[in-house]
Amino acid sequence: MSPPTESTTTWRVLEAPHPPSLDSPDAWAYQGIAQVEAEVTTEIHGYDDLADEARDILAGMDSQQYTTKQRFVAVRADAPETPRPQDVLGHLALALPTSSNTHLGELSVQVRPAARRQGLGTALWETGEKILVDAGRTVLFTDTQHGAEPPPGPGALEARTGAGRVPADAPGPRFVARKGYALEQVERHSILALPVDPTLLDGLRTRAVQAAGPDYRTLVWEDDVPPDRREQVGTLFTRMSTDAPVGDIDFREDPWDAQRVGVWVDELLGKGHGLLMTVAEHVPTGTLAAFSVFAYPKDRPAFAFQEDTLVLREHRGYRLGMLVKVVNLDELAVRRPATERIHTWNAEENDHMLAINIDLGFTPAGGYAGWQKRVGA
Ligand SMILES: CC(C)(COP(=O)(O)OP(=O)(O)OC[C@H]1O[C@@H](n2cnc3c(N)ncnc32)[C@H](O)[C@@H]1OP(=O)(O)O)[C@@H](O)C(=O)NCCC(=O)NCCS
């Protein structure tokens, strides 16, 4: 790939080698990608909680059962034959779902701030789009992250859902808009500072327990999902893929079964993360009616991620969403007391979920934008 003539940095794009472990000489690429992740997310947010580490990248690439993944790096042209992590100037991640959503191709590019506006991002992007289109993917999806939502006006781009904005002149939106992608949806990134005021939590817990009544009980699982419950948890994940609002993004049903839940647990544990899941069981039928999940790196105890929360349609209206969230928070306080903050993301138009999070004390901390482009048939 030849760089533009006005460029001050020259580079080459190559597929990242997949090392057997992070001790392998081939691990330079994943180490370099992790450095770029840390630089770019710190630039956007001022902290690196959201950056994938090298072990996350390795575990993610090891797991190819449901999605084919590929990674490329742009490496400084004068790098040694086995480049060093610092020679990685930018990277491209591709995801091609294979068990569902086979019309979709996802791509993501990051470039170190010091190497920008020389065509490197475009070189990686074009590499990625070609692979996705050649593979027959007709809907291309990407995302941008933002540190704060701008006020309405000329400096802001509105999502096509009508809810949520991103800064129009930030590098990511400028770049992907020029590549022909439409801003479909914005999710609000929120942070909950811990500990939550015990009086507030007691009040929310009491109301939720009362509304749920005697037909529901909660169960809590740490770092595992019991094998005899995996099929039911798979149903909750499947419903997540259809029930959470996605605007006009062409995400279709993504079926999960017991085996896939096991793969998900193994991947989390394999990269040194933990999980804490609270479910609400409808006792008369044994149905798992609701769940809420925290995931977190075990060696970085200051933060956790609030992952999926869902109540099955036929069990809504009993405050089960609040119930599973409050119980999961109670359990986190006991099992991982060093946690200082929780990150979560919700569609700006998802009023019910946002209302629960606001009641719990989550405050806005930025945005995550979903962009889509259709490329034919
Ligand atoms: C978006 C990004 C990948 C661009 O990388 P790059 O190497 O600068 O890309 P290119 O040089 O090929 O293209 C630069 C274009 O991006 C946009 N851009 C990049 N930096 C910008 C900045 N500081 N201000 C405004 N626009 C910017 C402009 O459209 C620019 O074109 P121009 O230089 O002709 O004005 C890089 O800024 C980045 O890593 N951003 C954070 C991650 C991200 O948002 N990725 C995109 C979605 S996955």
The ligand as a Tripos MOL2 file, in Angstrom:
@<TRIPOS>MOLECULE
LIG
   48    50     1     0     0
SMALL
NO_CHARGES

@<TRIPOS>ATOM
      1 C1        -10.8460    8.8090   12.4300 C.3       1 LIG1
      2 C2         -9.3670    8.4050   12.3560 C.3       1 LIG1
      3 C3         -9.2650    6.8910   12.2330 C.3       1 LIG1
      4 C4         -8.7520    9.0750   11.1330 C.3       1 LIG1
      5 O1         -7.3970    8.6580   11.0010 O.3       1 LIG1
      6 P1         -6.4140    9.4500    9.9980 P.3       1 LIG1
      7 O2         -5.1900    8.6530    9.8570 O.co2     1 LIG1
      8 O3         -6.3010   10.8530   10.4510 O.co2     1 LIG1
      9 O4         -7.2730    9.3710    8.6590 O.3       1 LIG1
     10 P2         -6.9690    9.9930    7.2450 P.3       1 LIG1
     11 O5         -5.7070   10.7920    7.2810 O.co2     1 LIG1
     12 O6         -7.0810    8.9290    6.2430 O.co2     1 LIG1
     13 O7         -8.2400   10.9210    7.0620 O.3       1 LIG1
     14 C5         -8.2900   12.1220    7.7630 C.3       1 LIG1
     15 C6         -9.7120   12.6380    7.7310 C.3       1 LIG1
     16 O8        -10.3610   12.3260    8.9440 O.3       1 LIG1
     17 C7        -10.9710   13.4950    9.4750 C.3       1 LIG1
     18 N1        -10.1210   13.9750   10.5780 N.ar      1 LIG1
     19 C8         -9.0770   13.3160   11.1100 C.ar      1 LIG1
     20 N2         -8.5780   14.0410   12.1380 N.ar      1 LIG1
     21 C9         -9.3100   15.1410   12.2520 C.ar      1 LIG1
     22 C10        -9.2940   16.2680   13.1190 C.ar      1 LIG1
     23 N3         -8.4010   16.4120   14.1200 N.pl3     1 LIG1
     24 N4        -10.1990   17.2230   12.9560 N.ar      1 LIG1
     25 C11       -11.0940   17.1150   11.9840 C.ar      1 LIG1
     26 N5        -11.1650   16.0670   11.1020 N.ar      1 LIG1
     27 C12       -10.2880   15.0960   11.2530 C.ar      1 LIG1
     28 C13       -10.9580   14.4990    8.3500 C.3       1 LIG1
     29 O9        -12.0620   14.2220    7.5060 O.3       1 LIG1
     30 C14        -9.6780   14.1480    7.6630 C.3       1 LIG1
     31 O10        -9.5940   14.5280    6.3440 O.3       1 LIG1
     32 P3         -8.6900   15.8300    6.0050 P.3       1 LIG1
     33 O11        -7.3710   15.6220    6.6760 O.co2     1 LIG1
     34 O12        -8.6260   15.8170    4.5360 O.co2     1 LIG1
     35 O13        -9.4590   16.9780    6.5830 O.co2     1 LIG1
     36 C15        -8.6020    8.9020   13.6180 C.3       1 LIG1
     37 O14        -8.8690   10.2890   13.7830 O.3       1 LIG1
     38 C16        -8.9600    8.1900   14.8770 C.2       1 LIG1
     39 O15        -8.3160    7.2010   15.2300 O.2       1 LIG1
     40 N6        -10.0040    8.6370   15.5960 N.am      1 LIG1
     41 C17       -10.5100    7.9430   16.7960 C.3       1 LIG1
     42 C18       -11.1830    6.6020   16.4330 C.3       1 LIG1
     43 C19       -12.3370    6.7600   15.4570 C.2       1 LIG1
     44 O16       -13.2300    7.5870   15.6490 O.2       1 LIG1
     45 N7        -12.3450    5.9520   14.3940 N.am      1 LIG1
     46 C20       -13.3230    6.0380   13.3160 C.3       1 LIG1
     47 C21       -14.4550    5.0920   13.4630 C.3       1 LIG1
     48 S1        -14.0480    3.4210   13.7570 S.3       1 LIG1
@<TRIPOS>BOND
     1     1     2 1
     2     2     3 1
     3     2     4 1
     4     2    36 1
     5     4     5 1
     6     5     6 1
     7     6     7 2
     8     6     8 1
     9     6     9 1
    10     9    10 1
    11    10    11 2
    12    10    12 1
    13    10    13 1
    14    13    14 1
    15    14    15 1
    16    15    16 1
    17    15    30 1
    18    16    17 1
    19    17    18 1
    20    17    28 1
    21    18    19 ar
    22    18    27 ar
    23    19    20 ar
    24    20    21 ar
    25    21    22 ar
    26    21    27 ar
    27    22    23 1
    28    22    24 ar
    29    24    25 ar
    30    25    26 ar
    31    26    27 ar
    32    28    29 1
    33    28    30 1
    34    30    31 1
    35    31    32 1
    36    32    33 2
    37    32    34 1
    38    32    35 1
    39    36    37 1
    40    36    38 1
    41    38    39 2
    42    38    40 1
    43    40    41 1
    44    41    42 1
    45    42    43 1
    46    43    44 2
    47    43    45 1
    48    45    46 1
    49    46    47 1
    50    47    48 1
@<TRIPOS>SUBSTRUCTURE
     1 LIG1         1 GROUP 0 **** ****
